[in-house]
Amino acid sequence: MAPTTNLQDAVILITGGAGFLGGYFTEALTAAGATVVVTDLADADVVMDVTDQQSIDDAFARVVAEHGKIDVVINNAARDPKFDPKAEQNQLEFTNYPEEAMQGSVDVNLLGAWRVCKAAVRQMKTAGGGTIVNVASFYGVTPPRKEVYPVGTEKPIDYAITKAGLIMLTRQIASQFGVDGIRANALAPGGVFNEHDDEFVDKYKEHTSLDRMNTPEEVADALVFLCSPASRGMTGETLVVDAGWRSR
């Protein structure tokens, strides 16, 4: 039988599921047949704080108690300062970027994912296998281009550093726990259109082969692929969906 993206009977836990992309991810996974458990700090099926290991462990225990298993874990929770030229954080440059902002991003984007992965690996080893997908960013494999952003602003450095670390975390898990039937891959979206102004979009698309930003739906489609049996031969990989940013 050919591999499919059918996720019928799969139980999927997603962190940061109440956010912008989380909604599209949940919709696409549900359409593929999965039971999706949304976790977040609020407005979620299960409350989970990725900066607190006990909160994570309690959430995993609750999901297993209610659904009997967890087949897929998606690390989607992140601190991502959405680009706004008027936002104070985006006007801070590399040389004066505050350490507390860096520490906050490390605690959520990197250590938060590591904490969730620890709980996921424990549960999946007991279950005989499972799939982990870490949502990284194309800025984890290529640096931001300063010319895309208005003069005097830049994409904060903490985002790129933590997303790059998340990719290596993914490879470490894949290498160490493949023998336990656990797959781990990273999804690295490019810029996803979310009511950006025309000036930013015009500058951004100059650097992409497809001459546009990504849509949230096509990033969600790639996530479904990584969660499904269609990607069963992949582990330790980073799937980049960037509208051809790196090939331009």
HELIX and SHEET records of a PDB file:
HELIX    1   1 PHE A   20  ALA A   31  1                                  12    
HELIX    2   2 GLN A   53  HIS A   67  1                                  15    
HELIX    3   3 GLN A   89  GLN A   91  5                                   3    
HELIX    4   4 PHE A   94  ASN A   96  5                                   3    
HELIX    5   5 GLU A   99  SER A  105  1                                   7    
HELIX    6   6 VAL A  106  LEU A  110  3                                   5    
HELIX    7   7 LEU A  111  ALA A  127  1                                  17    
HELIX    8   8 PHE A  138  GLY A  140  5                                   3    
HELIX    9   9 LYS A  146  VAL A  148  5                                   3    
HELIX   10  10 ILE A  157  PHE A  177  1                                  21    
HELIX   11  11 GLY A  178  ASP A  180  5                                   3    
HELIX   12  12 ASP A  198  LYS A  205  1                                   8    
HELIX   13  13 PRO A  216  CYS A  227  1                                  12    
HELIX   14  14 PRO A  229  SER A  231  5                                   3    
SHEET    1   A 7 VAL A  46  VAL A  47  0                                        
SHEET    2   A 7 THR A  35  ASP A  40  1                                        
SHEET    3   A 7 VAL A  11  THR A  15  1                                        
SHEET    4   A 7 VAL A  72  ASN A  75  1                                        
SHEET    5   A 7 GLY A 130  VAL A 135  1                                        
SHEET    6   A 7 ILE A 182  PRO A 189  1                                        
SHEET    7   A 7 THR A 238  VAL A 241  1                                        
END                                                                             
